[in-house]
Amino acid sequence: MRNYRWSFLIISVILLVGLIWLGSGNPPTVDAKTYHPTVYSTPWALLPPVIAIALALITKEVYSSLFTGIVVGALIYGNFNLELTLNTFLFQSEGGMVSKLSDSWNVGILIFLVILGILVALMNKVGGSAAFGLWAAKNIKSRIGAQLSTILLGVLIFVDDYFNCLTVGSVMRPLTDRHNISRAKLAYLIDATAAPVCIIAPVSSWAAAVTSSVPPDSGINGFSMFLKTIPYNFYALATLLMMVLIAITNCDFGIMKVHEDNAVKGDLFTTDDRPYGDDLNTNDNGLGGVIDLICPVVILIFCCIMGMVYTGGFFSGESFVNAFANSDASKGLVIGSIVSLLAVFVWYMTRGVMEFHEFTDCIPEGFKQMVAPILILTMAWTLSGMTGLLGAKFYVHDVVAGSAGALKMFLPVIIFLVGFFLAFSTGTSWGTFAILIPIVCNVFSDASTYEMLTISIAACLSGAVAGDHCSPISDTTIMASAGAHCNHVNHVSTQLPYALTAAAVAAVGFLVAGVMGYMWETSAALLSLPITLALMVVTIVGIKKFI
């Protein structure tokens, strides 16, 4: 495989050099606001993410795959001109890597990542994680219990998906390791309780994103609409049910079964890659107890919630719900995590379980733990920016709008599939909301089609989350890998069969709901939701019987 990767890299470099040489010449004078490449808003606009995703799944190497996708996107945007390509790659205001790293929202997420890494290092250093592992070994006796505990914690942390992924991972990793649950399985449990929980939780950063995506001039209350979509969010609900069924019945399939079988034998990773080092044996001072893990996590949750509502104006008179709807997740998480870090430092020093020099030693250690997700996130953001520069969202807009006329009965399942494909290609659920929700609102602008509007917006949300789960360049997927300390490609390849299974069940649900909502204009969830959940149970039972 290593020789194959080197061969691929050499061939790719030769091809790229040849394309650049053919396209070199005097760079065109362009206005970044009006310039469009020759393939703008065509199917070719989706080529960079498709290349990156395909290479990641084939080569099992995410860094070079993402880099290749970015270079291809920059080449296409610059019409294969060397200078314009280089400037696009680095400095283009809406898609260049430097521009992405100078974006305040992105930088806030990176700072939040680093601080969480430091907090995890602190909890390990004082022995909180090891103490929790010992406590869990005495009180949680089975692999089923360990998996259900992970799911429960993921459901309880519904505020934000980034926060969910990293917190659940740091808390549950010692427990799942003790019960020989593979890191790939842990990453799946984290990922499947991040976005699916946030997208049905009214008090979450995702609810704010959906609310803000509803056009202000549509006459629709965005938050009220979000609440009505919850029983129609078939992918999220089917995924949560699927996780519980898989844990209880021990029904693993696909590549995940290989990882789980190896984990039972003692190999939690299956592959040799250790992007986070050997973290099976934590180097702690043995002074801390379980309280030294629980207390920092509670402090972190409380401070992050307060930080988010602060940015939404809660302390200026806004209601708690409105403050969440108007919050700046990046800014709020940074504020909350910094306050948490200071509070945890005071807690440990007061308890006498840590010296000051040990605290400072954990700062670079926590940063090092987050280098891999920071690098992947940076390239994923840049690749998403390249896709935007090529007009992919406008191409998808035209496809959806052109098919909406005579297919309203089947529009929910069409919206679901288009949302899935768009989120898979771009790696962003929120961007998918922003593109598709205004289209759906325009299609069902008549008051008589309100039920179909609700179903179709729910289909958009479900499709975005499903595509996000399957995409190697999704930031939530990257965070789940980081939280589980799992090789990223291992996480993607093992989660893919599970996510596709839930997506197929959800698609059937939207087909049923669309027909019912169009024909009877009544609450289709009364029948379509039980059908979807029952189909999920039958699917898992069938897989368990025939694998």
N, C-alpha and C positions, 0 to 999 in steps of 0.2 A: 504493500500500500504506500509506503514511504517513497519508493521509486516512482510509483504512479503519480504521486503528488508532485514530485520534482519535475517529472516529464510534462505534466499538465502546466506547471508554472512556467517552464522554459518555453513551451509552445505558445502559451498565452502572451508572454513578453514579446516573442518574435512577431506574433500577429498584431499586437498593439503598436509596436514600433513601426511595422509596415503600414498600418492604417494612418498613424500620425505622419509618417513621411509622405504618404500620398496626399494627405490633407493639409500639409504645411504650406504656408505661403503668407502673404501679407494679411494680418488679422483684420477682419471687418470692423468698422466703427459701429458699435451697437449701443443702443439705449436699453439699459436693463429693464425698464418699465414696459417697453413696447416690443422688444426683440423676441421672436419665437423661432425655434428651429424648424427645419423643413418637415419633421415628423410630428409637430405639435398636435396634441389632441387626436392621436391615431392609436391603433393597437400597439405600434412600436413604442409608445410611451411607457408601456408596462414591461418592456424587455429588461431593463436593469434589475428590478426586483425579481423577475422570473429567473434570470441568470444567477443572481446571488442565492436564491432559495434552492435552485437545482444543484448548484455546486456544493452548497452546505450539506445537502442530503447525500450527495454522491461521495464527496471527499471526506466528510465528517470533520471538516476544518472550517470554522466559522469566520476567522479573521480574514484570511485571504479571499474567501468567497464574497464577503461583504465589500472588501476593497475592490475586487474585480467588478462587482456590480456598480459601485460608485464611479470607477474609471469609465466603464461603458456608458453610463448615464452622462458623464461630463463630455465624452467624445461625441455622443449623439447631439447633445445640446450645443456644443461648439462646432457642429458640422465638420468634425475631424480636423479642426484647425488647432495647432499645437498651443499657441499662446492663449487663445480663448478657452480651450479645454483646461489648461492649467489654472487660469483665473477662475473658471467656473468651479473647479474642484476645491479651491481654497477659499476664494473671497466672494463668490456670488452672494448677494445680500439675502436671498431667500433659500439657498440650498448649499452653499459652500461650507466646508468643514470648519473653517475659522469663524464664519458667521454663526454656525450652530453652537459653537463653544462660547460665543460671546452673547448668546441669547440669555437674558436674565432668568427665564423660566427653566431652561435646561441647566444652567449653572446651579440654580437652587436645588434641582433634583440631585445633581452630582454632590453638592455639599451635604445634602440629607443622607446620601449613600455613605459618604465618608464617616459622618458622625455615627450612623448606625453601626458601621464596621468597628469604630472605636468602642462603642457601647458593648458590642458582642465580645471584643477583646477584653474589656474590663470584667465582664461577667465570667469569662473563662479564667481570667487571672486570679480572681478572688475565690474561685471554686464554686460559684453559683450554679453553673451549668453541670458540673460533675455531681454536685449535691442533688440537683434535681433528677439527674439520671439515676442515682442510687435510690431516691425516694420513689421514682416511677417504677423502678425494677421491683420494689416491694409491693406496690399498690396496683400496678397495671401488669397483669400476668401474661398477656397473650399478644400476638401480632395484631389480632382483630381489635383489641382494646387500644393498642398504640395508634392504629390507623383512625379509629373512630375519634380518639382524643385529638388527633391532628385536625380532622375535619371540623370538630366542634370548635376548637380554638380559631380556625380559619373563618367559621361562620360568625363568631363573636367579634372578630376584628373586621368590621364592615366599613370603616371610615374611608379607607383609601387602599387601592390595590398594591401600590408600592410598599406602603407601610405594612400591609398584610403579609406580603411575600417574605420580607426580610425578618419581621418579628416572629412569625410562625416558624420560619426556618431555624432561627437561632434558638428558640425555646424548645422545639420538638426534635431537633437533630440528635441530641444525646439519647432521647427515649427511643426513637426509631432505630438508631444504631444498635442499641442494646437488644432489640427484638429482631435484629437481622432483616430489616426492611431496606431495600435498596435505595440508594440516593435518587435514582430515576423515579421510583415510586413516590418518594417524599416530594420531589419536585412536582410531580403530577398532582398530588393532593394539595400542595400549596397553590399551584396555578389554578386549579379547578375550584378553589374556595376564595380566590381573589376577585377577578372580574365578575364571575357569575353571582357572587354575593353582593358586590358593590352595585351591580346593575339592577338589583331588586331591592336595594336598601334606600329608603327615602332620604336618610341622613348620610350622605356620602358625597365624595367629590364627583363621582360619576353621575349622580342625580343632578348636580349642578351643571355638568357638561351637557346633559340631554336637555335640561331646561333652557339653557342658553342657545341651543341649536334650533329651537322653534322660532320661526320668523316673528318679530314683534308686531308686524302689520297683519298677521294671519287671524287675529282675534281669538287665538287659542291660549289658554293658560298653560304654560309649559309644565309647571310642577304638578298641576292637576292631571294633565295628560300622562305624565310619568307614572303617577300612582295607578292610573287605569291600565297601563301596559303590563303591570306586574303579573297578573294571572295569565297573560298571553306570552310571557317571556319563556317560551318553551325550551330553548337551548339551556338557559341558566337552570331552570327547574329540573330538566331531565338530567343535566350533568350532576347536580347535587344528589339526586336519587341514585344515579348510576354509581357514584363514588361509594355510597353507603352499601349498595348491593354487592359491589366488587369486594369491599372489605369484609362483609359478613360471609359471603359465599366463597371467598378466595378464588374468584374467577378472573385471573389474569390471562391476557392473550396478546398475540403479536410479539414484538420485540421485548415488551415489558415482562413477559413470562420468562424469557431468558435471564433478564436482570434479577428477577425475584428468585428464580431457582438458584442462581449463583449466590445471591445474598443469604439464602438459607444455609448454604455451605460455608458462609463466612466472607465472601467477596461482595462488598457493598457497591463496587464501582463497575465491575465487569471489564471495563477498558483500563488501560494503563495510565491514561491522562489524569492528572491531579491538579486542576487549575488553582486550587486553594491550598495546596500543600497537603501534608499528612495531618489531618485534623482529628484522627480517630482517638489519639491520646492527647488530651489537653494538658498543658503545662500550668497547673494552678498551685497556689501556695497553701491550699488545704484549710484556710481559715474561714471561708464563707459557708453559708448554708443555703437552703432552698429560698429563704426570704431574700437573699442577695441576688436571686434571679427574678423572683416574682415582683418585688418592690420596684426595681428599675423598669420592668415592662409596664407595670401599672402607671408609674410616673410618665413614661414615654407616651402611653396611650392618652392619658389625661392632658398632658402638655400639647400634644399634637392636635387634639380636638380643640383645645382652647386657642391654639395658634391659628387654626383654620377659621374658626368663627370670629376671631379677632380681625382677620383680614376681610371678613364679610360684613363688618360693622356691628357685631353683637354688643360690644361695649360702648357703642354710640347710639344705642336705642333700637337696633334691629331685633326682630324675633330670632330665636335660635334656628328655626327652619330656614328663614330667609337669609340669615347670615351664612348658613351652609351653602345655600343655593348661589350666593354671590361671592363665595370664598375664592381665594387664590391658593390652590392646593400646594404649589411649589413654595411660595412664600410662607404659608402657614406651617408646612412641615419643617422648613428650615428653622423658623422661630421656635417651634415646639421641641425640635431635637436639640437645639443649642441649650435651651433652658433645662431640658432633661439631662443633658450631659453635666451641666453644673450641679444640678440637684443630686444626681447619682454620685458625683465626686464627693459632695458634702456627706451623703449617706454612708459611703464606704469609709471615709476618714473618721466620721463620728463613731462608726462601729468598730474601728480599729482593725479592719481586715485588709487594709492596703496602705502602703507607704506612698509618699508623694512621687518618688522617683519611679515607682511601679506604674503609677497613673500616667506619667509622661512617656514611659516606655510603650504604653498601649496605644498612644496616638499614632506613631508611624506604623505600628503593627496592624491597627485597624484600617489604615489607609492602604496598606499592601494587600489586605484581603479583598479590597474593592477595586483593585486595578483592572481585573478581567471584566467585570460588568461595566465599568466606566468606559473601557476601550470599545466594547461591543455596542454600548448605547450610543457612543459618539458616532460610530460608523453607521449604525441603524438610523439615527437622526439624519445623517448626511444623505444616505440612500433614499430616505423618504423625501428629503428636500429635492433631490434630483428627479424623482418621480413627479413631484409637483411642478418643477420647472418644465417638464415635458408635457404638461397638460393632461395627465392621466385622469384627474378628477372630472375634467370637462368631457372627456371621452365617455366616461361612465355615466355622467349626467345625460348625455345625448342618447345613450343606449337605453337607459331606464325611461326617460321621458318619451322616447319614440315607441315604446312597447306598452305604454300605460292605457292607451285609448280603449280598445275593445277587450282588454284582458283583465278588467278590474276584479273579476272573481278569482283569478289566479295571481293577482298582483302581490299578495302577501308572500307567497312562496318564491315569486320572482325577486322581490325585494330582499328576501332572506338570502337567496343564492348570490345576488349581486353584491350585497353587503359582505357576505362571506368572502367572495373573490377580491373585493376591493381592500378589505382589512388584511387578508392574506398577502396581497401584493405590496401594500404600503406599510404594513406593520402597525397601523394605528386605528384603534376603535373610535376615538374621539373625532378624528378626521373623517371617518366614515359617517358618523352621526351628522357632522356639519354639512356633508355633501348630500346625503339622501333624505334627511328629515324635511328640509324645505321643499324638495321635489314631491314627497308624499303629501305634504300639506297643500300643495297646489293642485295635485290630482284629485284629492278628496276635499275640496273647498266647500262643497255643498253640505248644508246641515243634515240632510237626509242620509249622508254616507258617513256619519260620525263613528259608527261602530267599525266600519272598514278602515277609517283613518287610524283608530286605536290599534287595530290588528296589524296594520301595515307598519306603523311606527315601532310596534313591538317586534315585528319581523326584522326591521332595520337594526334594532338593538341586539337581537339574538344573532343575526348574521354577522354583525361586527365583532361580537365577543367570540363567536365560533371561529371566524377567520383569524382573529387575533391569537387564539389558542394554537392554531395550526402553523402560524408563521414564525420562522426562525428569527426574523428581524423585529418582532414585537418587543417593546420595552417590558411589558408585563411578563412575557415568557423569559426574557433575559433576567429579570428580577427573581423569578421563581428558581431559575438555575443558581443564581447567586445565593438565595436563601437556603437552598438545600446543599450548597457546595457540590454541585453536580456539573459534570461536563455538559456544556450547553447543547451540543448536537445530540448527545445521548438523551437529554430531556425531550428535545423536539421529536426525535425519531420514535421514542417510546410512547409519548403522549398522542402522537398523530392518529393511530388507530382508535384510541378511546374518543378523541374529540370528533373524529369523522363519524363514529357510531352514534354519538349523541346528536350530531348535526343532521344525520339522516332521519333519526326519529323526530327531531324538531321540524324538519321539512314536511314530513307527513302531517304533523300537527297543524302547520300553517296552511297546508292544502285543505284540510278539513275545516279549519276556522274561516278561511277565505270563502269557501262555498256556503257555509252556514251564515256568515255575516252578510254576504251579498244577497242571498235568497230571502232571509227572514229578518234581517236588520235588527237582530236581538243579541243578547249577551251570549256569544258563541263559546265563551270560556266554560260555560256550564257543562258542555259536552266535549269540546275539543281538548281541554286540559286533562280530564280523566282518561280520554283515549290516548293522549300522548304519553302520560305516565304509565298506563297499562302496557302500551307498546314497548316502553323502556324495560319494564319488568320482564315481558315475554322475550325480548331480545337478549337480555343478560342470562336468563334461564336457558335459552336456546344455545347461546355461546358456551355456557358451562357444560351443557350436555354433549356438545359435538367437538369441543377442542380436545 
